[in-house]
C-alpha cells in the first residue's frame, strides 16, 4: 500500500500498496528523480531535498496535530503548522489510504481520505521550492474528494503519484526501495491476490518514487495473472469482464515507457480491481 507519491512523497491498495524511508537531511544547494526501488537518489537539491517517505508504510496515526490557537493571540494569528517530516508522513498515510479505498471500491472512503490529504497539503509548512508541488497535490485531492465515481478517483490518484515522482525527480530525492522477489503464484485465491498486490505495489513505486526497476518488476509479476473460476462465477459478468480487462491491461505494462503512460495504465488497472471486488462481494 515489505518495501520501501515527490512531495507525495511528496506525500506518496490490499489487492494493490511500499516501505517507508527516512526523509533525507537538508543538503547543500546545487542542482535539482529518484529511483523508486533500486538505486536511492543521493544528489543534493537546488532547494531543500524532498523527504522520502513510502505511502504504504506510513505510520497508522498522524503524529503531528495543529496546535490550538492561543486564546490570547490576535484573531489574525494563524495556528502553527506541523513539522515538515511529520507532515510528509501524513501525506504518505492519506495517499495510501486513498489508493487502498480506490482498489476496494467504496467511494465514500476515498472521499474521506482525500479531504484529510487536502487539509494537510494546505497546512504543511514547506520550503519555497516545494510550493508548486504542494499546490498540485492540494488541487488533486480536491478532485478526488469530489469524484463522481471510482474511475475518476483512480485517475486522480495516479496523478498524485505523478506529482510525487516529478517532485522527487526535481529535488533528487525520493524513497529508498528494496524490490525483492514476488510471492509464488498458486491456485488459491489468497496466493493469487498476494502476488497481484505485490505487483501493484511495484507499479505504484515505479510512478511515485519513481523507479524503473520497480515498474519492470511489477509488470513482469503480472504476466499470466489468473483468477479462480469459482470467485469469478460468484461475481458474475462484471467480475469476469473486470478480470479479462485486468489481464489485458497488465500485459501492456512492460511496454509503457513514460511516467504519463504508466500512470494512465495504472489508473485503468485500479478501476478493474474496484469493479471486480465490488462485484464479488455483491456491492459497495
Residue, then its C-alpha position, 0 to 999 in steps of 0.5 A: x500500500x515489505x518495501x520501501x507519491x515527490x512531495x507525495x512523497x511528496x506525500x506518496x491498495x490490499x489487492x494493490x500498496x511500499x516501505x517507508x524511508x527516512x526523509x533525507x537531511x537538508x543538503x547543500x544547494x546545487x542542482x535539482x528523480x529518484x529511483x523508486x526501488x533500486x538505486x536511492x537518489x543521493x544528489x543534493x537539491x537546488x532547494x531543500x531535498x524532498x523527504x522520502x517517505x513510502x505511502x504504504x508504510x506510513x505510520x497508522x496515526x498522524x503524529x503531528x496535530x495543529x496546535x490550538x490557537x492561543x486564546x490570547x493571540x490576535x484573531x489574525x494569528x494563524x495556528x502553527x503548522x506541523x513539522x515538515x517530516x511529520x507532515x510528509x508522513x501524513x501525506x504518505x498515510x492519506x495517499x495510501x489510504x486513498x489508493x487502498x479505498x480506490x482498489x476496494x471500491x467504496x467511494x465514500x472512503x476515498x472521499x474521506x481520505x482525500x479531504x484529510x490529504x487536502x487539509x494537510x497539503x494546505x497546512x504543511x509548512x514547506x520550503x519555497x521550492x516545494x510550493x508548486x508541488x504542494x499546490x498540485x497535490x492540494x488541487x488533486x485531492x480536491x478532485x478526488x474528494x469530489x469524484x463522481x465515481x471510482x474511475x475518476x478517483x483512480x485517475x486522480x490518484x495516479x496523478x498524485x503519484x505523478x506529482x510525487x515522482x516529478x517532485x522527487x525527480x526535481x529535488x533528487x530525492x525520493x524513497x529508498x526501495x528494496x524490490x525483492x522477489x514476488x510471492x509464488x503464484x498458486x491456485x488459491x485465491x489468497x496466493x493469487x491476490x498476494x502476488x497481484x498486490x505485490x505487483x501493484x505495489x511495484x507499479x505504484x513505486x515505479x510512478x511515485x518514487x519513481x523507479x524503473x526497476x520497480x515498474x519492470x518488476x511489477x509488470x513482469x509479476x503480472x504476466x499470466x495473472x489468473x483468477x479462480x473460476x469459482x470467485x469469478x462465477x460468484x461475481x458474475x459478468x462484471x467480475x469476469x469482464x473486470x478480470x479479462x480487462x485486468x489481464x489485458x491491461x497488465x500485459x501492456x505494462x512492460x511496454x509503457x515507457x513514460x511516467x504519463x503512460x504508466x500512470x494512465x495504465x495504472x489508473x485503468x488497472x485500479x478501476x478493474x480491481x474496484x469493479x471486480x471486488x465490488x462485484x464479488x462481494x455483491x456491492x459497495 
